[in-house]
Amino acid sequence: MNKFYVFGPLAALLVFIGIYTVHVSGMKEREAAKVAAAEAATRARLGAEAESRKAAMADAIAQAERRKQERAEREAREAAQKEARQVALDGRDRAFRDQERLGRQIERLKKDVEAEEAALAKIAAERRGAEAEKAFLEEFVAKARENVRSLETLLTRVAAPAPAPATAR
């Protein structure tokens, strides 16, 4: 029985070693498979994250470009509106200046018209006076000529010999 005490545990140890080695060798393969699966999952996750990051970056770049384009369009539109407003303001200012200039010109022309009307009235009065004087002078000349004729007639009568006494008949 002494042998049984040595061989029994020794046989159990050999069985245990056999099972253990099978188990350990399978365990290394399983752990290697787990590690490989974990690495594959990590690589897949990292790849997906990288793809997602690339997509996000591409989307961010596209949005930035769109915002930049919108900003450029908005600035161009605002510049056009500002320019149109400036043109309108310049037109309004020019119209006000023209209005002021034309108003001053109208006032000056009204004064000129009044002065010319006064000059015309003066000339018309002088003309009426001249026409009255002309009529007076013509009448005066006509009377003077008539007087001259009547004086000549008188002188010819005075200078003519006296008529002979008339015989009574």
Sequence and secondary structure as in RCSB ss.txt:
>XXXX:A:sequence
MNKFYVFGPLAALLVFIGIYTVHVSGMKEREAAKVAAAEAATRARLGAEAESRKAAMADAIAQAERRKQERAERE
AREAAQKEARQVALDGRDRAFRDQERLGRQIERLKKDVEAEEAALAKIAAERRGAEAEKAFLEEFVAKARENVRS
LETLLTRVAAPAPAPATAR
>XXXX:A:secstr
 HHHHHHHHHHHHHHHHHHHHHHHHHHHHHHHHHHHHHHHHHHHHHHHHHHHHHHHHHHHHHHHHHHHHHHHHHH
HHHHHHHHHHHHHHHHHHHHHHHHHHHHHHHHHHHHHHHHHHHHHHHHHHHHHHHHHHHHHHHHHHHHHHHHHHH
HHHHHHHHHS         
